[in-house]
Amino acid sequence: MTNTRKLNGAQRLSIINDRLTRALFSRQTAASLLGAAILLMHASPFIPTADAAPATASSFLLGTYPSVSVALGGNITVKPGETPTDVTSINVLTSSNFQGNLTADPISGLVRVTNAHPAGAYCVTVKAVSSSGAITTATFTLSVQQGTPYVPTFTDTADVGGGSFSVAIGDFNNDGHQDLAMASYFWNIVAIRLGNGQGDFNGTTSVSAEHPTSVAIGDFNNDGDQDLAIANNSSNTVSIRLGDGTGGFGNATSVGVGNDPWAVAIGDFDNDGKQDVAVANRNSGAVSIRLGDGHGGLIGTTNVDVGYYPSAVAIGDFNNDGDQDFAAADGGMVSICLGDGHGRCTSRTSMGVALWVE
């Protein structure tokens, strides 16, 4: 009897201890749950949005271009395999040895090659800029092949008097035929003559200028239509005239350069995919670099000192660093100026030539 009572007592003590433990555990659990609830009440609530869409990758796309061949002096269009998306501007670059014109349409991505020469194979780089400022490139090979000689006859063409100081070849009405732009110094115009593809030219379009000494062809608003850059000698300016794709040109946007501008060339000196200009100023002894804004305007005040009386300028990449450089003919010397990729010149060297260069 005594052992049974002791056993029952031990059992009762065990039961009491077990209940106390469970009670203590329950209080701790409740306290933890209460603390968690308080934290949740003070946290920022999450409200699900039924219309929220998952983030998507950028739609920026340029597309790929096939390699093409064209006859010497001919024209060709190069179509990408995919239509560009989110592209705001396109610039086309190749070796400075290529003397034809290259333009691209940012909507279709179509690259137009005009007056391809000289014969040879060229790596063409198409550089596109997105709405966010991102840049991507595509390349293709342009092969210019020796063609069959053809001797044209020029009839029923309006002559341009007053002395043409410079002539450039383009395709101003997008008909696939080569046209002419002639800087007429004494008449204060750049005369535009449209080719018919048979060697003849017609039209009497005149673009006003101020004693123009040089004209170059580019695409300064990246719309795929060819524009003009004109060196105005009497006003010490360079002006941009935007083409409308039918052979006409809009109002001029002009910026000041050095004294006595004599030659203009087109490049991309700050690697932003927008076309810039270099202007040789004879009486300043300098080449002016003006950067394109992609809308037809020019900005900047960079002037690079070269030798005496610079009268010609050409664009190239003489140290193969991917940044465009220029060569300026100045009197009996040629100055080589290396670009830094930001629109400036980092160094200049000069070399003598046998004859006076002008």
HELIX and SHEET records of a PDB file:
HELIX    1   1 THR A    2  HIS A   42  1                                  41    
SHEET    1   A 4 VAL A  68  ALA A  71  0                                        
SHEET    2   A 4 ILE A 135  GLN A 145  1                                        
SHEET    3   A 4 GLY A 120  SER A 130 -1                                        
SHEET    4   A 4 VAL A  87  LEU A  93 -1                                        
SHEET    1   B 3 ILE A  76  VAL A  78  0                                        
SHEET    2   B 3 VAL A 111  THR A 114 -1                                        
SHEET    3   B 3 ASN A 101  ALA A 104 -1                                        
SHEET    1   C 4 SER A 164  GLY A 170  0                                        
SHEET    2   C 4 ASP A 179  SER A 184 -1                                        
SHEET    3   C 4 ILE A 189  GLY A 195 -1                                        
SHEET    4   C 4 PHE A 201  SER A 208 -1                                        
SHEET    1   D 4 PRO A 212  GLY A 218  0                                        
SHEET    2   D 4 ASP A 227  ASN A 232 -1                                        
SHEET    3   D 4 THR A 237  GLY A 243 -1                                        
SHEET    4   D 4 PHE A 249  GLY A 256 -1                                        
SHEET    1   E 4 PRO A 261  GLY A 267  0                                        
SHEET    2   E 4 ASP A 276  ASN A 281 -1                                        
SHEET    3   E 4 ALA A 286  GLY A 292 -1                                        
SHEET    4   E 4 LEU A 298  ASP A 305 -1                                        
SHEET    1   F 3 PRO A 310  GLY A 316  0                                        
SHEET    2   F 3 ASP A 325  GLY A 339 -1                                        
SHEET    3   F 3 CYS A 345  VAL A 357 -1                                        
END                                                                             
